[in-house]
Amino acid sequence: MPRSPSSPAFWRSPLRGPWFTSVLGIVLLGGITVLFVTGLLSYAAYNPGLSRVNDMTPDKGLLGFYLFSWPTDPHWLYRLTQGVHVTLGITLIPVLLAKLWSVVPKLFALPPVRSLAHALERISLLLLVGGALFEFITGVLNVQLDYLFPGSFYRLHFYGAWVFFAAFVTHAVLKVPTALRNLRHLREEHPSGGEELASPEGEELVSPGDEELVSPDPAEPTVSRRGALGFVGGGSLLLLATTAGHSFDGPLRETALLAPHGGPEPGSGPGAFQINKTAKSRGISATETSEEAWRLVVEGRGRTVRLSRDELLQLALHSAALPIACVEGWSTSDQWWRGVRLRDLARLVGYEQAPDVLVESLQRHGAFRRAALRDNQVRDARSLLALYVNGEPLTPDHGYPARIIVPAAPGVLNTKWVARMTFGDL
């Protein structure tokens, strides 16, 4: 057997071929497009245009062309878009790995460049493979809260997504016509559904540039191509079944075995819903959140107001049923929040039409100790400085003595342990 991976005979699997690769490619074409769009929406939801507080990629330049003011309706918007993004990304992992396996011979093919089109295809393939591995690996690590990579996840994932998608589009433009032609050929030659397509006697339509995918000396098949696709699809369905529950409630949540927040709800009682940051992990002590010590500082237009929790309770209180949805893909059902409207706090310092607001937390560790909200979020009647949840005072881990809750906002913008709010254009 040839020892050089650059020799087509080195790769002996009878499963490899243009048709097998084409089917996987078509699935990824739709799935990765959805991933890219929902990923950009997630980035927009962080309102990175608001001062330098929320902007994790300050030098994004033209790549921020699509950014817009994130809406507050429907209130479950981020729960949907980020749930789809994370769940679909994990579900596509077997398809991606199978696709990479199917095209491995092309990475070693010689000569490295045969024509301009072939050079573009090779470059796009290298960027595609590298970008795909980078995006999926960093995404999975983020979902599992394992930040093993250097630098900011937001910046790395953002730039990595653009590099990957540029290579993906280039590769798709070059290969989709061939993939569709291969599938049409299959239907014409195998109208019964393509049984035993892994047979070494089976012939495929091989386009120029795809010769490396078909072994000239294939081994005996142990499974048909249809069976291999079934194995890949089964793996994806298994990941879907053990991940999707983190975006649902009740018994379904307990099926999310692969999601770090997919198990049973923490504790019991009104505060028994998911927690990402505990008070202890963020250095919040009971002393500084006590009635005697804690004061909310509200600033704007040169005015400063300091309010204790008891004084906040004397203001007009309002309620809203809103979920919490996090970038890791998990979300809660609608919780019943009660507190002071953000726009009413803006009026305390002289604003009739509430502007943007900078919110600062007592927390000492981790990102988003400071977060900014746009004026449309502040003005929404459901946007609250929450003091109660589900009829009881906030627990320490849910942000006692006061936290922000805004419809459709990512969880990190719903700041807990609020210490200061500064209203004004940011």
ABEGO torsion letter per residue (X at the ends): XBABAABAAABABAABEAAAAAAAAAAAAAAAAAAAAAAAAAAAAAGAABEAAABABAAAEAAAAABBBBBAOBAAAAAAAAAAAAAAAAAAAAAAAAAAAAAAAAAABOBABABAAAAAAAAAAAAAAAAAAAAAAAAAAAAAGBBABBEBAAAAAAAAAAAAAAAAAAAAAAAAAAAAAAAAAAAAABAAGGBGAABAABBBBBBBGAAAABBABBBBBABBAAAAAAAAAAAAAAAAAAAAAAABBEAAAAABAABAAABBBBEBEAABBBBABBAAAAGBBAAAABAAABBBBBBEGGBBBBBBAAAAAABBBBBBBBBBBBAAGBBBBBBBBBBBBAAAAAAAAGBABBBBBBBBBABABEBGABBBBBAAAAABAABBBBABBGGBBBBAAAGOABBBBBBGBBAAABBBGBABBBBEBX
